[in-house]
Amino acid sequence: MTPATNLKAVTRTLYGWSSFHAQWKIDFDSYALKTTAGVVFIDPMKPSPEVIEKLDALGSPLAIFLTNANHDRDADWFRKRYEIQVYAHERAKADCDSKIDVLVLDGEKLPGGLRVIPLPGIAAGSVAFHAKQSGGVVLIGDALLNIPGKGLALLPAQYLEDKKQALQSLRQLLDLRYRVATFAHGDPLVKDAKKKIGKFLKKMTH
């Protein structure tokens, strides 16, 4: 894994960094969201020292949120460095290699004001997190991918628990208000994200 050397500002309060997996030839994307209560890290990979320095400068660390059981990544390192807790869905516990400090429930409001959007049918304990700032942000994990040059795609079938249920789950995202969406693999959508996701889901279900 090649550690990220660049911290990108997605919005005024959302920052992302990408770590390249040479064997799989794919970026692992992580995010830090500034909230009024502090900074939350989503699916974090340990970046280079210069990026760590920039993350330190964002504000007081608040929590680590995982979008599914497979995305603990470097959560332990972040937990120890910042002395904060790891949050993940209760269904992620059995398959997660790292210790989960706080098990979250469907629809629960978390530190920083983010809400848990359950995404059954995808990987164990898959969720998205919804934040209201900057016109609304939804942090999706790998329930959807944004493939360079190709656009939005569903997680490959071999990684899905139930494709039909996964698509039904993702339709919940159309009930939320947001303009920005992030993904665990692929660049964020920084404009009209809800419209683009709606168009993709309509194509997938017809």
Backbone as ProteinMPNN parsed JSONL, in Angstrom:
{"seq_chain_A": "MTPATNLKAVTRTLYGWSSFHAQWKIDFDSYALKTTAGVVFIDPMKPSPEVIEKLDALGSPLAIFLTNANHDRDADWFRKRYEIQVYAHERAKADCDSKIDVLVLDGEKLPGGLRVIPLPGIAAGSVAFHAKQSGGVVLIGDALLNIPGKGLALLPAQYLEDKKQALQSLRQLLDLRYRVATFAHGDPLVKDAKKKIGKFLKKMTH", "coords_chain_A": {"N_chain_A": [[0.842, -1.192, 0.0], [0.626, 2.144, -0.925], [1.208, 4.99, 0.902], [-0.927, 7.866, 1.285], [-0.004, 11.048, 0.002], [-1.12, 13.448, -0.258], [-3.551, 15.754, 0.81], [-6.826, 16.349, 0.061], [-9.13, 18.996, -0.328], [-12.5, 18.625, -0.267], [-14.937, 19.852, 0.315], [-15.651, 22.827, 2.26], [-15.517, 21.693, 4.729], [-14.902, 19.04, 4.475], [-12.457, 16.593, 3.874], [-10.229, 14.6, 1.905], [-8.166, 11.664, 1.365], [-6.046, 9.525, -0.587], [-4.907, 6.201, -0.773], [-2.794, 4.082, -2.521], [-3.295, 0.796, -3.676], [-1.123, -1.422, -4.758], [-1.195, -4.111, -5.706], [-3.931, -4.663, -6.172], [-4.433, -2.553, -7.752], [-5.939, -0.19, -7.199], [-7.372, 2.7, -5.657], [-7.607, 3.336, -2.174], [-9.837, 5.128, -0.488], [-10.071, 7.635, 1.986], [-11.61, 9.683, 4.521], [-11.933, 12.849, 6.244], [-14.068, 14.628, 8.264], [-15.011, 17.786, 9.247], [-16.822, 18.748, 12.017], [-19.112, 20.568, 14.15], [-18.58, 19.582, 16.615], [-16.111, 18.402, 16.46], [-13.524, 16.517, 14.671], [-14.331, 13.876, 12.502], [-13.233, 10.701, 11.372], [-13.434, 8.741, 8.468], [-13.369, 5.429, 7.481], [-10.433, 5.201, 7.73], [-7.156, 5.202, 6.27], [-3.705, 4.974, 7.096], [-1.879, 7.822, 6.385], [0.878, 9.613, 4.755], [3.522, 11.29, 6.668], [3.348, 14.101, 6.179], [0.681, 14.458, 5.469], [-0.59, 13.56, 7.768], [0.152, 15.596, 9.506], [-1.35, 17.701, 8.444], [-3.925, 16.698, 8.903], [-3.915, 16.718, 11.674], [-4.092, 19.415, 12.082], [-6.676, 20.092, 11.497], [-8.519, 20.156, 13.548], [-10.052, 19.245, 16.719], [-9.895, 15.791, 17.243], [-12.631, 13.519, 17.005], [-14.03, 11.014, 16.512], [-13.98, 7.692, 14.956], [-15.427, 6.4, 12.114], [-16.723, 3.502, 10.595], [-17.603, 2.189, 7.432], [-18.239, -0.407, 6.806], [-17.685, -3.909, 7.781], [-15.26, -4.662, 6.662], [-13.706, -2.443, 6.463], [-12.014, -1.557, 8.47], [-9.335, -1.041, 8.221], [-6.771, 1.183, 8.95], [-7.774, 1.794, 11.442], [-7.155, 1.182, 14.115], [-4.661, 2.39, 14.48], [-5.359, 5.097, 14.245], [-7.122, 5.261, 16.378], [-5.405, 4.884, 18.579], [-3.548, 6.994, 18.239], [-5.096, 9.346, 18.407], [-6.693, 8.9, 20.563], [-9.437, 8.187, 20.471], [-12.718, 6.772, 19.784], [-13.82, 3.834, 17.921], [-16.479, 3.508, 15.72], [-19.005, 1.382, 14.473], [-21.457, -0.482, 12.58], [-23.705, -2.713, 14.282], [-23.903, -5.189, 13.011], [-21.446, -5.457, 11.875], [-19.626, -6.379, 13.656], [-18.94, -9.175, 13.983], [-17.371, -9.789, 11.735], [-15.309, -8.0, 11.655], [-11.898, -7.194, 11.895], [-10.645, -5.451, 13.646], [-11.099, -4.06, 16.946], [-14.301, -2.934, 17.766], [-15.47, -0.107, 19.272], [-17.895, 1.187, 19.749], [-21.074, 0.108, 18.996], [-23.27, 0.813, 16.419], [-26.673, 1.738, 15.609], [-29.387, 1.288, 13.242], [-30.311, 4.295, 11.692], [-29.433, 5.826, 13.805], [-28.261, 8.794, 15.498], [-25.083, 10.143, 15.451], [-21.952, 11.13, 17.139], [-21.006, 14.459, 16.27], [-23.182, 14.847, 14.736], [-23.811, 13.209, 12.57], [-25.808, 10.869, 10.73], [-26.794, 7.427, 10.786], [-27.181, 5.394, 8.01], [-28.551, 2.48, 7.183], [-27.391, -0.19, 5.102], [-28.343, -2.882, 4.132], [-27.717, -6.038, 2.472], [-25.425, -5.569, 1.172], [-21.995, -5.652, 2.005], [-21.1, -7.143, 5.211], [-22.612, -5.392, 7.815], [-22.802, -2.976, 6.423], [-23.062, 0.527, 5.985], [-24.117, 3.904, 5.296], [-23.109, 7.272, 5.985], [-24.742, 10.211, 6.9], [-24.427, 13.682, 6.656], [-25.337, 17.042, 7.426], [-24.029, 19.407, 6.779], [-22.553, 21.79, 4.429], [-24.48, 21.769, 2.356], [-25.275, 19.194, 2.463], [-23.927, 15.964, 2.845], [-23.152, 12.684, 1.866], [-21.616, 9.813, 2.972], [-20.476, 7.025, 1.614], [-18.942, 4.602, 1.541], [-18.126, 1.39, 0.197], [-20.466, 0.569, -0.976], [-21.33, 1.712, -3.245], [-19.27, 2.287, -6.098], [-17.009, 4.616, -7.604], [-15.794, 4.547, -10.492], [-12.825, 5.421, -12.124], [-13.078, 7.078, -15.207], [-15.257, 5.556, -15.908], [-17.407, 5.871, -14.199], [-20.207, 5.63, -11.88], [-20.708, 2.53, -10.15], [-22.012, -0.617, -9.063], [-20.969, -2.54, -6.245], [-18.995, -5.402, -7.09], [-20.661, -8.516, -7.859], [-19.758, -10.81, -6.436], [-19.057, -9.847, -3.985], [-21.327, -8.982, -2.806], [-24.027, -9.453, -0.529], [-26.7, -9.726, -1.216], [-27.943, -8.852, -4.182], [-30.389, -7.678, -5.121], [-31.543, -6.754, -2.75], [-29.525, -5.011, -2.01], [-29.674, -2.961, -3.964], [-32.206, -2.013, -3.374], [-31.738, -1.04, -0.792], [-29.939, 1.032, -1.339], [-31.602, 2.862, -2.502], [-32.623, 4.304, -0.446], [-30.946, 6.431, -0.157], [-31.921, 8.345, -1.793], [-33.841, 9.604, -0.408], [-32.664, 11.421, 1.18], [-31.147, 14.658, 1.835], [-28.644, 16.017, -0.01], [-25.638, 17.111, -1.658], [-23.12, 16.293, -2.127], [-21.219, 13.313, -2.454], [-19.27, 10.658, -1.142], [-16.899, 7.971, -1.671], [-15.49, 4.758, -0.854], [-13.805, 3.793, -2.723], [-12.728, 5.547, -5.324], [-13.209, 8.809, -6.847], [-14.834, 11.541, -5.117], [-18.247, 12.647, -5.646], [-18.88, 15.891, -6.298], [-20.834, 17.63, -6.953], [-24.289, 17.801, -7.52], [-24.728, 15.175, -6.588], [-26.8, 13.538, -5.545], [-28.679, 13.536, -7.625], [-27.188, 12.265, -9.647], [-26.713, 9.747, -8.508], [-29.329, 8.876, -8.254], [-30.057, 8.674, -10.958], [-28.323, 6.618, -11.754], [-29.238, 4.447, -10.157], [-31.814, 4.171, -11.131], [-31.303, 3.286, -13.71], [-30.152, 0.828, -13.103], [-32.256, -0.625, -12.074], [-34.068, -1.009, -14.047]], "CA_chain_A": [[0.0, 0.0, 0.0], [1.374, 3.408, -0.995], [0.496, 5.968, 1.728], [-1.325, 9.126, 0.652], [0.91, 12.177, 0.218], [-1.856, 14.673, -0.554], [-4.865, 15.887, 1.43], [-7.649, 17.151, -0.852], [-10.336, 19.618, 0.22], [-13.681, 18.322, -1.084], [-15.764, 21.021, 0.628], [-14.995, 23.604, 3.324], [-15.421, 20.902, 5.962], [-14.631, 17.639, 4.139], [-11.125, 16.39, 3.294], [-10.004, 13.212, 1.544], [-6.825, 11.242, 0.94], [-6.087, 8.245, -1.309], [-3.748, 5.309, -0.653], [-2.858, 3.195, -3.688], [-3.013, -0.624, -3.467], [-0.411, -1.8, -5.99], [-1.627, -5.425, -6.179], [-5.301, -4.565, -6.686], [-4.461, -1.388, -8.659], [-7.114, 0.612, -6.845], [-7.194, 3.62, -4.532], [-8.421, 3.214, -0.969], [-10.099, 6.524, -0.141], [-10.423, 7.915, 3.375], [-12.113, 11.054, 4.663], [-12.043, 13.525, 7.534], [-15.146, 15.612, 8.204], [-15.039, 18.717, 10.377], [-18.155, 19.046, 12.532], [-19.045, 21.545, 15.247], [-18.103, 18.883, 17.811], [-14.761, 17.881, 16.238], [-13.245, 15.87, 13.384], [-14.562, 12.43, 12.42], [-12.494, 10.029, 10.305], [-14.244, 7.684, 7.858], [-12.581, 4.371, 6.823], [-9.114, 5.822, 7.543], [-5.853, 4.581, 6.021], [-2.621, 5.812, 7.615], [-1.215, 8.509, 5.279], [2.261, 10.037, 4.959], [3.657, 12.254, 7.768], [2.886, 15.453, 5.837], [-0.784, 14.462, 5.516], [-0.94, 13.462, 9.195], [0.317, 16.95, 10.047], [-2.512, 18.481, 8.006], [-5.094, 16.176, 9.626], [-3.802, 17.216, 13.052], [-4.419, 20.847, 12.1], [-8.091, 20.305, 11.165], [-9.313, 20.389, 14.751], [-10.034, 18.21, 17.757], [-10.428, 14.51, 16.77], [-13.848, 13.148, 17.723], [-14.412, 9.598, 16.385], [-13.681, 6.976, 13.718], [-16.621, 5.704, 11.633], [-16.459, 2.494, 9.559], [-18.786, 1.975, 6.597], [-18.575, -1.84, 6.857], [-16.771, -4.73, 8.576], [-13.967, -4.819, 5.996], [-13.06, -1.144, 6.31], [-11.31, -1.099, 9.676], [-8.107, -0.448, 7.671], [-5.834, 1.587, 10.008], [-8.573, 2.38, 12.523], [-6.441, 1.022, 15.391], [-3.616, 3.42, 14.544], [-6.035, 6.372, 14.506], [-7.668, 5.179, 17.745], [-4.315, 5.086, 19.538], [-2.932, 8.317, 18.083], [-5.986, 10.438, 18.801], [-7.438, 8.495, 21.767], [-10.862, 8.287, 20.14], [-13.353, 5.46, 19.643], [-14.234, 3.332, 16.608], [-17.92, 3.243, 15.615], [-19.426, 0.598, 13.308], [-22.773, -1.098, 12.749], [-23.694, -3.925, 15.113], [-23.7, -6.374, 12.157], [-20.051, -5.51, 11.434], [-18.777, -6.868, 14.75], [-18.453, -10.549, 13.797], [-16.426, -9.895, 10.623], [-14.322, -6.921, 11.714], [-10.656, -7.613, 12.543], [-10.322, -4.518, 14.723], [-12.093, -3.902, 18.0], [-15.264, -1.844, 17.603], [-15.766, 0.416, 20.61], [-19.313, 1.556, 19.851], [-21.92, -0.488, 17.959], [-24.321, 1.779, 16.07], [-27.951, 1.178, 15.176], [-30.002, 1.91, 12.066], [-30.934, 5.598, 11.911], [-28.904, 6.508, 14.993], [-27.5, 10.031, 15.326], [-23.764, 9.906, 16.035], [-21.178, 12.335, 17.44], [-20.812, 15.312, 15.103], [-24.471, 15.04, 14.077], [-24.008, 12.321, 11.418], [-26.835, 9.843, 10.925], [-26.477, 6.11, 10.225], [-28.116, 4.904, 6.995], [-28.222, 1.064, 7.005], [-27.39, -0.654, 3.713], [-28.33, -4.345, 4.074], [-27.607, -6.63, 1.137], [-24.061, -5.357, 0.679], [-21.107, -6.401, 2.901], [-21.568, -7.188, 6.595], [-22.623, -4.132, 8.55], [-22.64, -1.803, 5.546], [-23.871, 1.709, 6.249], [-23.636, 5.208, 4.842], [-23.274, 8.294, 7.012], [-25.272, 11.438, 6.306], [-24.168, 14.917, 7.392], [-26.137, 18.124, 6.839], [-23.272, 20.59, 6.394], [-22.146, 21.997, 3.025], [-25.547, 21.369, 1.45], [-25.515, 17.762, 2.652], [-22.879, 15.034, 2.407], [-23.376, 11.28, 2.194], [-20.349, 9.061, 2.929], [-21.103, 5.762, 1.227], [-18.137, 3.38, 1.622], [-18.044, 0.732, -1.116], [-21.778, 0.141, -1.472], [-21.191, 2.167, -4.632], [-17.92, 2.663, -6.502], [-16.956, 5.625, -8.667], [-14.642, 4.039, -11.229], [-12.26, 6.437, -13.028], [-13.36, 6.903, -16.63], [-16.483, 4.777, -16.133], [-18.488, 6.403, -13.372], [-20.758, 4.85, -10.768], [-20.903, 1.082, -10.337], [-22.334, -1.384, -7.867], [-19.923, -3.467, -5.816], [-19.12, -6.66, -7.843], [-21.635, -9.469, -7.297], [-19.177, -11.768, -5.487], [-18.908, -9.204, -2.669], [-22.648, -8.594, -2.318], [-24.826, -10.49, 0.145], [-27.953, -9.878, -1.966], [-27.951, -7.713, -5.106], [-31.705, -7.036, -5.142], [-31.684, -6.023, -1.49], [-28.531, -3.926, -2.037], [-30.23, -1.87, -4.762], [-33.323, -1.468, -2.594], [-31.121, -0.279, 0.304], [-29.33, 2.247, -1.867], [-32.666, 3.817, -2.836], [-32.808, 5.165, 0.736], [-30.115, 7.62, -0.327], [-32.697, 9.332, -2.551], [-34.722, 10.288, 0.55], [-31.829, 12.348, 1.943], [-30.758, 15.901, 1.165], [-27.187, 16.148, -0.115], [-25.111, 17.432, -2.989], [-21.798, 15.665, -2.214], [-21.137, 11.909, -2.038], [-17.919, 10.087, -1.165], [-16.831, 6.523, -1.86], [-14.251, 4.16, -0.354], [-12.957, 3.589, -3.908], [-13.133, 6.453, -6.405], [-13.332, 10.223, -6.51], [-16.163, 11.964, -4.666], [-19.102, 13.478, -6.488], [-18.909, 17.149, -5.554], [-21.963, 18.428, -7.431], [-25.468, 17.03, -7.981], [-24.499, 13.754, -6.291], [-28.077, 12.832, -5.391], [-29.253, 13.385, -8.968], [-26.388, 11.269, -10.371], [-26.961, 8.439, -7.889], [-30.698, 8.526, -8.646], [-30.021, 8.265, -12.366], [-27.648, 5.319, -11.8], [-30.121, 3.423, -9.569], [-32.937, 3.98, -12.064], [-30.76, 2.461, -14.802], [-29.885, -0.521, -12.568], [-33.493, -1.325, -11.695], [-34.957, -1.125, -15.215]], "C_chain_A": [[0.877, 1.243, 0.0], [0.621, 4.465, -0.198], [0.195, 7.251, 0.958], [-0.332, 10.227, 0.995], [0.204, 13.511, 0.012], [-3.214, 14.647, 0.139], [-5.687, 16.849, 0.58], [-8.862, 17.72, -0.119], [-11.489, 19.353, -0.741], [-14.704, 19.443, -0.936], [-15.005, 21.806, 1.7], [-14.759, 22.768, 4.577], [-15.031, 19.434, 5.722], [-13.305, 17.508, 3.4], [-10.912, 14.904, 3.019], [-8.562, 12.93, 1.198], [-6.906, 9.818, 0.39], [-4.787, 7.479, -1.134], [-3.861, 4.258, -1.749], [-2.444, 1.769, -3.325], [-2.42, -1.174, -4.766], [-0.909, -3.13, -6.569], [-3.016, -5.358, -6.817], [-5.462, -3.418, -7.672], [-5.713, -0.537, -8.459], [-6.757, 1.526, -5.673], [-8.13, 3.236, -3.388], [-8.608, 4.644, -0.463], [-10.617, 6.657, 1.29], [-10.834, 9.373, 3.482], [-12.07, 11.529, 6.107], [-13.083, 14.618, 7.381], [-15.115, 16.468, 9.465], [-16.489, 18.987, 10.771], [-18.002, 20.066, 13.664], [-18.496, 20.906, 16.518], [-16.66, 18.39, 17.677], [-14.665, 17.161, 14.9], [-13.54, 14.372, 13.464], [-13.811, 11.889, 11.202], [-13.336, 8.87, 9.79], [-13.331, 6.729, 7.099], [-11.11, 4.78, 6.656], [-7.965, 4.853, 7.278], [-4.782, 5.527, 6.565], [-1.898, 6.475, 6.435], [0.24, 8.845, 5.617], [2.322, 11.075, 6.084], [3.139, 13.647, 7.43], [1.368, 15.557, 5.835], [-1.264, 14.367, 6.963], [-0.872, 14.838, 9.852], [-0.884, 17.834, 9.686], [-3.8, 18.013, 8.697], [-5.101, 16.685, 11.064], [-4.288, 18.659, 13.164], [-5.909, 21.123, 11.856], [-8.938, 20.64, 12.388], [-9.235, 19.213, 15.694], [-10.645, 16.903, 17.233], [-11.597, 14.039, 17.642], [-14.13, 11.648, 17.699], [-13.939, 9.038, 15.055], [-14.944, 6.208, 13.335], [-16.229, 4.736, 10.515], [-17.74, 2.244, 8.764], [-19.137, 0.501, 6.425], [-17.487, -2.605, 7.608], [-15.379, -4.828, 7.976], [-13.154, -3.526, 5.952], [-12.428, -0.619, 7.602], [-9.928, -0.54, 9.323], [-7.116, -0.11, 8.789], [-6.553, 2.253, 11.17], [-7.857, 2.296, 13.867], [-5.372, 2.099, 15.569], [-4.231, 4.774, 14.886], [-6.593, 6.398, 15.93], [-6.584, 5.511, 18.774], [-3.732, 6.492, 19.46], [-3.805, 9.424, 18.684], [-6.817, 10.142, 20.054], [-8.942, 8.718, 21.579], [-11.408, 6.883, 19.887], [-13.739, 5.144, 18.198], [-15.716, 2.961, 16.663], [-18.181, 2.414, 14.354], [-20.767, -0.055, 13.62], [-22.657, -2.397, 13.537], [-23.466, -5.189, 14.281], [-22.261, -6.498, 11.66], [-19.163, -6.232, 12.435], [-18.148, -8.228, 14.466], [-17.348, -10.647, 12.75], [-15.305, -8.853, 10.657], [-13.083, -7.381, 12.479], [-10.29, -6.719, 13.725], [-11.441, -4.495, 15.759], [-12.998, -2.711, 17.663], [-15.654, -1.383, 19.002], [-17.247, 0.68, 20.806], [-20.076, 0.939, 18.684], [-23.091, 0.438, 17.687], [-25.541, 1.064, 15.508], [-28.479, 1.921, 13.959], [-30.639, 3.248, 12.444], [-30.379, 6.391, 13.077], [-28.143, 7.79, 14.621], [-26.203, 9.899, 16.125], [-23.074, 11.22, 16.406], [-20.89, 13.136, 16.166], [-22.082, 15.523, 14.31], [-24.713, 14.16, 12.867], [-25.049, 11.258, 11.749], [-26.462, 8.568, 10.178], [-27.572, 5.689, 9.25], [-27.76, 3.442, 6.719], [-28.325, 0.647, 5.545], [-27.301, -2.18, 3.663], [-28.294, -4.847, 2.64], [-26.218, -6.459, 0.555], [-23.129, -6.163, 1.587], [-21.639, -6.317, 4.331], [-21.48, -5.82, 7.256], [-22.46, -2.899, 7.697], [-23.616, -0.69, 5.92], [-23.316, 2.867, 5.421], [-23.83, 6.16, 6.012], [-23.714, 9.584, 6.331], [-25.008, 12.623, 7.226], [-24.876, 16.065, 6.67], [-25.296, 19.298, 6.332], [-22.913, 20.598, 4.908], [-23.207, 21.532, 2.026], [-25.887, 19.898, 1.522], [-24.414, 16.913, 2.045], [-23.313, 13.625, 2.778], [-22.083, 10.517, 1.933], [-20.717, 7.587, 2.796], [-20.247, 4.517, 1.46], [-18.067, 2.721, 0.256], [-19.365, 0.111, -1.562], [-21.941, 0.581, -2.928], [-19.736, 2.506, -4.879], [-18.028, 3.775, -7.543], [-15.679, 5.358, -9.459], [-14.117, 5.088, -12.205], [-12.535, 6.105, -14.49], [-14.65, 6.166, -16.932], [-17.674, 5.294, -15.339], [-18.976, 5.43, -12.313], [-20.959, 3.383, -11.143], [-21.267, 0.464, -8.995], [-21.133, -2.257, -7.507], [-20.09, -4.786, -6.588], [-19.932, -7.721, -7.088], [-21.039, -10.404, -6.247], [-18.998, -11.187, -4.083], [-20.244, -8.791, -2.053], [-23.325, -9.756, -1.594], [-26.093, -10.774, -0.659], [-28.114, -8.66, -2.866], [-29.279, -6.959, -5.092], [-31.91, -6.187, -3.892], [-30.729, -4.829, -1.441], [-29.08, -2.719, -2.801], [-31.4, -1.196, -4.04], [-32.794, -0.592, -1.46], [-30.597, 1.06, -0.189], [-30.377, 3.303, -2.238], [-33.003, 4.728, -1.653], [-32.044, 6.481, 0.584], [-30.865, 8.724, -1.069], [-33.69, 10.084, -1.657], [-33.97, 11.346, 1.354], [-31.546, 13.614, 1.139], [-29.235, 15.994, 1.177], [-26.805, 16.526, -1.537], [-23.753, 16.778, -3.225], [-21.899, 14.22, -1.745], [-19.696, 11.439, -2.125], [-18.008, 8.567, -1.233], [-15.505, 6.007, -1.299], [-13.27, 3.889, -1.486], [-13.477, 4.491, -5.022], [-13.331, 7.874, -5.924], [-14.736, 10.555, -6.009], [-16.937, 12.669, -5.769], [-19.314, 14.776, -5.722], [-20.057, 18.064, -5.978], [-23.07, 17.496, -7.922], [-25.34, 15.536, -7.713], [-25.803, 12.974, -6.206], [-28.717, 12.548, -6.745], [-28.521, 12.281, -9.737], [-26.608, 9.858, -9.818], [-28.367, 7.957, -8.25], [-30.764, 8.008, -10.072], [-29.396, 6.881, -12.507], [-28.578, 4.206, -11.284], [-31.317, 3.145, -10.466], [-32.51, 3.062, -13.218], [-30.576, 1.007, -14.344], [-31.158, -1.308, -12.296], [-34.497, -1.42, -12.842], [-34.352, -2.008, -16.29]], "O_chain_A": [[1.772, 1.375, 0.835], [-0.498, 4.818, -0.568], [0.966, 7.667, 0.093], [0.127, 10.331, 2.133], [0.824, 14.572, 0.092], [-3.938, 13.654, 0.071], [-5.311, 18.006, 0.393], [-9.538, 17.007, 0.621], [-11.465, 19.8, -1.889], [-15.266, 19.923, -1.92], [-13.856, 21.49, 2.012], [-13.899, 23.099, 5.394], [-14.853, 18.677, 6.677], [-13.054, 18.216, 2.425], [-11.351, 14.051, 3.791], [-7.819, 13.824, 0.792], [-7.721, 9.011, 0.838], [-3.7, 8.027, -1.321], [-4.902, 3.617, -1.893], [-1.381, 1.552, -2.742], [-3.134, -1.367, -5.75], [-1.034, -3.264, -7.786], [-3.243, -5.934, -7.881], [-6.485, -3.309, -8.348], [-6.435, -0.213, -9.403], [-5.949, 1.172, -4.814], [-9.283, 2.864, -3.604], [-7.644, 5.293, -0.056], [-11.477, 5.898, 1.736], [-10.46, 10.198, 2.649], [-12.156, 10.743, 7.051], [-12.993, 15.443, 6.471], [-15.182, 15.964, 10.586], [-17.29, 19.409, 9.938], [-16.886, 20.38, 14.079], [-18.001, 21.606, 17.401], [-16.049, 18.002, 18.673], [-15.598, 17.189, 14.097], [-13.068, 13.684, 14.369], [-13.759, 12.526, 10.15], [-13.889, 8.103, 10.578], [-12.607, 7.14, 6.192], [-10.586, 4.712, 5.544], [-7.815, 3.835, 7.953], [-4.939, 6.746, 6.501], [-1.361, 5.777, 5.575], [0.764, 8.409, 6.643], [1.304, 11.676, 6.426], [2.554, 14.312, 8.285], [0.817, 16.61, 6.157], [-2.236, 15.022, 7.34], [-1.734, 15.197, 10.654], [-1.368, 18.611, 10.509], [-4.66, 18.827, 9.035], [-6.148, 17.038, 11.605], [-4.822, 19.072, 14.193], [-6.356, 22.262, 11.994], [-9.955, 21.325, 12.277], [-8.443, 18.293, 15.492], [-11.804, 16.901, 16.818], [-11.551, 14.149, 18.867], [-14.434, 11.062, 18.738], [-13.552, 9.776, 14.149], [-15.475, 5.447, 14.145], [-15.493, 5.104, 9.599], [-18.822, 2.106, 9.336], [-20.226, 0.184, 5.946], [-16.485, -2.021, 8.022], [-14.411, -5.053, 8.703], [-12.028, -3.522, 5.454], [-12.318, 0.59, 7.809], [-9.405, 0.324, 10.027], [-6.664, -1.006, 9.503], [-6.017, 3.16, 11.806], [-7.935, 3.225, 14.672], [-5.198, 2.647, 16.658], [-3.697, 5.513, 15.713], [-6.542, 7.426, 16.606], [-6.796, 6.293, 19.701], [-3.454, 7.112, 20.486], [-3.313, 10.317, 19.375], [-7.546, 11.003, 20.547], [-9.612, 9.342, 22.402], [-10.645, 5.922, 19.789], [-13.954, 6.036, 17.376], [-16.151, 2.205, 17.532], [-17.639, 2.713, 13.29], [-21.161, -0.166, 14.781], [-21.643, -3.092, 13.468], [-22.897, -6.16, 14.782], [-21.889, -7.523, 11.088], [-18.059, -6.653, 12.09], [-16.951, -8.414, 14.685], [-16.472, -11.504, 12.865], [-14.448, -8.837, 9.774], [-13.2, -7.901, 13.588], [-9.691, -7.184, 14.695], [-12.581, -4.864, 15.475], [-12.522, -1.629, 17.32], [-16.114, -2.18, 19.819], [-17.796, 0.434, 21.88], [-19.768, 1.209, 17.523], [-23.823, 0.809, 18.605], [-25.454, -0.055, 15.004], [-28.066, 3.046, 13.68], [-31.412, 3.326, 13.399], [-30.81, 7.519, 13.316], [-27.481, 7.863, 13.587], [-26.221, 9.585, 17.315], [-23.544, 12.296, 16.038], [-20.573, 12.568, 15.121], [-22.094, 16.273, 13.334], [-25.723, 14.333, 12.186], [-25.159, 10.807, 12.889], [-25.891, 8.613, 9.089], [-28.747, 5.633, 9.612], [-26.745, 3.185, 6.07], [-29.234, 1.076, 4.834], [-26.297, -2.722, 3.202], [-28.769, -4.184, 1.718], [-25.862, -7.11, -0.428], [-23.47, -7.3, 1.914], [-22.524, -5.513, 4.623], [-20.431, -5.176, 7.26], [-22.019, -1.864, 8.196], [-24.806, -0.917, 6.139], [-22.195, 2.811, 4.916], [-24.617, 5.891, 6.92], [-23.141, 9.998, 5.324], [-25.319, 12.582, 8.416], [-24.996, 16.054, 5.445], [-25.785, 20.104, 5.542], [-22.96, 19.572, 4.229], [-22.88, 20.971, 0.98], [-26.695, 19.404, 0.735], [-24.016, 17.107, 0.896], [-23.791, 13.397, 3.889], [-21.525, 10.562, 0.837], [-21.209, 6.973, 3.744], [-20.816, 3.431, 1.57], [-17.96, 3.418, -0.753], [-19.383, -0.768, -2.423], [-22.599, -0.085, -3.727], [-19.04, 2.964, -3.972], [-19.016, 3.863, -8.271], [-14.614, 5.881, -9.131], [-14.878, 5.594, -13.03], [-12.262, 4.997, -14.951], [-15.099, 6.145, -18.078], [-18.819, 5.162, -15.77], [-18.252, 4.524, -11.901], [-21.321, 3.044, -12.27], [-20.879, 0.959, -7.936], [-20.371, -2.661, -8.385], [-21.218, -5.255, -6.736], [-19.893, -7.807, -5.861], [-21.712, -10.759, -5.28], [-18.812, -11.925, -3.115], [-20.291, -8.309, -0.921], [-23.204, -10.908, -2.01], [-26.514, -11.925, -0.772], [-28.389, -7.561, -2.384], [-29.29, -5.728, -5.054], [-32.386, -5.054, -3.964], [-31.067, -3.773, -0.907], [-28.963, -1.585, -2.337], [-31.561, 0.024, -4.089], [-33.341, 0.479, -1.197], [-30.785, 2.091, 0.458], [-30.073, 4.495, -2.281], [-33.596, 5.792, -1.832], [-32.444, 7.511, 1.127], [-30.495, 9.896, -0.987], [-34.3, 11.067, -2.079], [-34.58, 12.086, 2.126], [-31.689, 13.632, -0.083], [-28.614, 16.044, 2.238], [-27.553, 16.291, -2.487], [-23.279, 16.707, -4.358], [-22.578, 13.927, -0.761], [-18.982, 11.779, -3.068], [-19.029, 7.964, -0.904], [-14.513, 6.735, -1.272], [-12.066, 3.767, -1.261], [-14.536, 4.233, -5.595], [-13.589, 8.115, -4.744], [-15.712, 9.93, -6.424], [-16.354, 13.216, -6.705], [-19.865, 14.767, -4.621], [-20.229, 19.149, -5.422], [-22.816, 16.532, -8.644], [-25.791, 14.719, -8.516], [-25.9, 11.868, -6.737], [-29.232, 11.455, -6.983], [-29.154, 11.459, -10.4], [-26.68, 8.892, -10.579], [-28.573, 6.774, -8.52], [-31.444, 7.022, -10.356], [-29.877, 6.059, -13.287], [-28.687, 3.149, -11.906], [-31.782, 2.008, -10.551], [-33.261, 2.183, -13.64], [-30.817, 0.074, -15.109], [-31.132, -2.539, -12.291], [-35.633, -1.853, -12.647], [-34.965, -2.213, -17.337]]}, "name": "protein", "num_of_chains": 1, "seq": "MTPATNLKAVTRTLYGWSSFHAQWKIDFDSYALKTTAGVVFIDPMKPSPEVIEKLDALGSPLAIFLTNANHDRDADWFRKRYEIQVYAHERAKADCDSKIDVLVLDGEKLPGGLRVIPLPGIAAGSVAFHAKQSGGVVLIGDALLNIPGKGLALLPAQYLEDKKQALQSLRQLLDLRYRVATFAHGDPLVKDAKKKIGKFLKKMTH"}
